[in-house]
């Protein structure tokens, strides 16, 4: 089993094995956050997240990081409730701190420490123990995130992706029952990203892993359940299969002259426009199944689903999608 294997690796504390217990449910009710000056970051967020991987997908500035900080006990909400297995973690943040693995979007390190020394320091702060000793645990963690080769290198010499992997290593140490990762694949190359996908997928089998991202691929690869957040509100909770199914038979693609793009945007819900061989290939969602002239049916992607959902509640004219 995954739990026994991680115990053997020293990745969890066998004396306080919260990992094997896991968390059943995280309930967020009507969560509001208004910053000084009247800026509203969260507008009544409500979610129920069960054990396993859950994705929170939305554009930059949607309120994802604010929500992650509140869940991690680092920021107080203006109003609302959060319960973890029926316990109020807003009134007592230590309930979650003792059992949390958190990788924030911006993670600070001491640049003159080596990767090994930095990770050792962070594990001591977290109170993490290992049956084989801390040195062995640090080595295992660095290997797990593919940083063994740079263990003695100073953190200031690390690339952005390497620093992100070091942050991931501290987040998964100590047998957290709840793991929160905020934009975790930023700066990772394709090979590193794939390694991280496998790691998170494995860890999510017996605990809640909450993944906050603006990258649709992260969700499609990892999350059997996800919510789309925009302008501080949850606009949809769904699954990749369900989101794709809602577009099946209603998505069409055609080549559009640049001078005709405004008309297409004004008349249709455009999910994506991509350049291929110098030509604009527009993809439109038509619930009635009546596409523009010259458009043909295409298989939807999760990107199409994401943009169709977000553009229903925002501006339709969005220009060429990146």
Helices and strands as residue ranges (DSSP letters): H 2-9, G 14-16, H 18-21, E 25-35, E 39-50, E 52-57, H 64-71, E 79-84, E 87-88, H 94-97, E 100-103, H 115-126, H 134-144, G 148-150, G 155-157, H 160-172, E 178-182, H 190-203, G 204-206, E 208-213, H 216-222, E 225-230, E 233-238, H 240-245, E 251-256, G 258-260, H 261-267, E 269-276, E 279-285, E 296-297, H 302-312
